[in-house]
Amino acid sequence: MSLRHRLVAGFAATALCSGAAPAFAMPVAGPPTAALFAPARVGIEVDTSGLREDEAAAVARLVSERADRIWLRAEVLPAKSDQEPVVTVAISRLEDDPDSYRIAVEVHRTKGGEIVGAPAEETCETCTEGEMLDRVEALLAPMLSRAVAAAGSGGSADAADEDEGVTDEAPAVGADEPSASEVTPPPDAPADGPDRAGLGTLGKAGIGLAVLGVAGLGTGLGLALAPDRIESGSGGKNRVTTHPPGYAMLGIGGAVLVAGVVLVAVDRARAKRRVALVPAAGRGGGMLVLTGRF
């Protein structure tokens, strides 16, 4: 084989080794802590009948707005039926101290149904409306976690804080938390984690480009390696060569292949960054598990 042929073959092999393999390599996920599944649905009800008539409607609206933000951050959807969990918030003023509020938050397994766990109650003494709303928001987040766990358990498990209520103090990291081997994913969750999600639009387009790139490299390689031939009837003076178009095809095929590899890599990177906030049942009761890759 001539030096020119060895150079062309080496270029094609380098392009194939550096580009084609990543384009078709799919990441293999390890065992997921908890699998992705459809977002939970939890309702919210606000009772302000214990407030003054001139403030009740405004407070109910403000509490609902804060609840909407908490639901959105937790990727929880509003309830669509009376058979889904509901978080109720009751706010009233103390009779002996009109400048203080009493706040009670409960989780019901269904609308008007049984209460899950102990209610979270707090008295906000001599506080402004804004301070009261901050207290309500602090209570809503853990109670939403309890409601999501109740929804994921299919109505068979109560929250772990049944007799303890909910406080503003965050529990110590790692305290009373079940290990990964003790956590049971919801029964209706798929076995595949986020790394096993199918290719998105970018990934499919990348696969198509990679295939075209490989085809272009193969065609260009054939043209670049084809021997020159003498044009018939020219008396040996005119030579016909396919080398220039072959080199051009090699360059175009390599560029298309690299573009396909990049699209597939971007698609898989996006899939790995997906995060799921899902309920799981462990030895201590209901909990939320945050899964994903960053």
Helices and strands as residue ranges (DSSP letters): H 3-15, I 16-20, H 21-24, E 41-50, H 53-73, E 77-78, E 86-93, E 101-108, E 120-124, H 129-152, G 194-196, H 201-225, E 229-230, E 239-240, H 243-272, E 275-282, E 285-292
